[in-house]
Amino acid sequence: MNMPNKISILIEDAIFAFSIGEDEKAEKILLGVVDENKNCLEAYRALAEVSLTLDKLQQAEEACRSALLINSEDLTSVVSLARILVRRGDKDGAEEASAKARILGWKEELAEDEVSE
């Protein structure tokens, strides 16, 4: 089995565990993935959501920021960051992330419109 498939399977396993309420199991899997694969955007995205659910806000924010280091225009990560910052009580940071998310969303919509024309 090559590495990208193994990583994808682990992320899918973590997402499944999370979806059935096994949050700690999902967290453990994802922490292992990001420990071994520092550039895995999907794992950081998932870890941010799992960490937010577990109320591990620092870990959630760090996972989001790691995802954004990989792709600074990742809409999913920017939206997650805004949600995390709201929970942390960082109103200014949340507003900034929300504004960036709106702009990225508009860019995606415009790109989709151009493709469909």
Secondary structure by P-SEA (a helix, b strand, c coil): ccaaaaaaaaaaaaaaaaaacaaaaaaaaaaaaaaaccccaaaaaaaaaaaaaacaaaaaaaaaaaaaaaccccaaaaaaaaaaaaaacaaaaaaaaaaaaaaaaaaaaaaaaaaac
